[in-house]
Amino acid sequence: MALHYLADDPGISTIADKADRIPARMRDYNAEQVIGLQPDLVITPDWNRVEFIQTLRDMGIPVFVSKGPSSVVEVKQAIREIS
């Protein structure tokens, strides 16, 4: 399991106080690094590189692509979709 590197920032993360439970952080979205984590599922925003997403799918990793939110309403919608 891994989180985005900004998950620890209490100024923008609603889980900053819990993020320390997850040791791995992702910054550059390197496919090899993600594959090395052996994830059951990868959740990625729609602005991520198509090649990155396809590489993970080619390796048999399920990938959920979420629309990158630009409003509070869209954040709530993304949370509902992911859950």
Buried (B, 14 or more C-beta within 10 A) or exposed (E): EBBBEBBBEEEEBEEBEEBEEEEEEBEEBEBEEBBEEEBEEBEBEEEBEEEBBEBBEEEEBEBEBBEEBEEEEEEEBBEEEEE
